[in-house]
Amino acid sequence: MKILITGINGFIAKTLANRLKGEHTIIGTTKDDSNNISDILHNIQPDYIYHVGAEIYDNDKMFESNILQTYNILEYCRAANNLKKLIIIGSSSEYGKKNKPMSENDVLEPRTIYEGTKAACSMLAQSYSNTYNIPTIIIRPFTVYGIGEKPNKFLNILFRKLINGERTVSISYGFHDYVYIDDFIDALLIISKNNRTTFDIINIGTGIQTSNHDLVKCFETVTGHMFDEYLHIESKKYDSDMWVCDTTKLQDYYTIKYSLEDGIKQMYNKYKADIP
């Protein structure tokens, strides 16, 4: 089958492509292709579309990269006869701050421009699916981590400190539901294959939230690298004391395999070669 994956240079998209490339024809697009996505889709006519790409940091580019590109993909899909499934990677941040595990039925309360554009894409996709019967799944990942993620992510920062022998770590207040990349990709593919509804939204997380402080403690336990000094820095505006996935729908498809400790062990095994 022909599978198109947007944002192919990103962590999730690249890992997904590597998993699928032996069995399928993979076509990847980057941010530079966002203005030409309609032409690319018409030329390729993919069986599956994984819309993973998004602008996260540049507010001025978010409308074009996130909303407009999603609109152009949906416009293609409504007339595509061979499309089996459109899978859109949303974000748990669409939910905003909640005082309970986040459910697919919760009202979306985005707090930042990025979160707002992702929520808008979800609503647009649902409207198109309902109007034109486009087979669509929106996946809302929680904090996906693992080998290949961006260098500025907290665990990669901790591993660099390990490699460099640094013993001081800066920690902000906040909680996350950490899901290991292999679990995420496994769940994503099983849902893509087995979900038969015309439209659905499914969270992918573990149902367990971890504070930034406890993440560091888990890192220390796995690696044996103990930090001598913890510098508590100002919280980020999106930090929350409750950020955890309601996994009720996910459990119909997939059971999480990796604990946080297991996932960090996988990363540690990769990094060991670089440790003095």
HELIX and SHEET records of a PDB file:
HELIX    1   1 PHE A   11  LEU A   20  1                                  10    
HELIX    2   2 LYS A   31  ASN A   36  5                                   6    
HELIX    3   3 ILE A   37  ILE A   44  1                                   8    
HELIX    4   4 ASN A   59  MET A   62  1                                   4    
HELIX    5   5 PHE A   63  LEU A   68  3                                   6    
HELIX    6   6 GLN A   69  CYS A   77  1                                   9    
HELIX    7   7 SER A   92  TYR A   95  5                                   4    
HELIX    8   8 ILE A  113  TYR A  132  1                                  20    
HELIX    9   9 PHE A  154  ASN A  164  1                                  11    
HELIX   10  10 ILE A  181  ASN A  194  1                                  14    
HELIX   11  11 ASN A  212  THR A  223  1                                  12    
HELIX   12  12 LEU A  250  ASP A  252  5                                   3    
HELIX   13  13 LEU A  260  TYR A  271  1                                  12    
HELIX   14  14 LYS A  272  ASP A  274  5                                   3    
SHEET    1   A 6 THR A  25  THR A  29  0                                        
SHEET    2   A 6 LYS A   2  THR A   6  1                                        
SHEET    3   A 6 TYR A  48  HIS A  51  1                                        
SHEET    4   A 6 LYS A  85  ILE A  89  1                                        
SHEET    5   A 6 THR A 136  PRO A 141  1                                        
SHEET    6   A 6 PHE A 199  ILE A 204  1                                        
SHEET    1   B 2 THR A 143  TYR A 145  0                                        
SHEET    2   B 2 TYR A 178  TYR A 180  1                                        
SHEET    1   C 2 THR A 168  SER A 172  0                                        
SHEET    2   C 2 GLU A 229  ILE A 233  1                                        
SHEET    1   D 2 PHE A 175  HIS A 176  0                                        
SHEET    2   D 2 THR A 210  SER A 211 -1                                        
END                                                                             
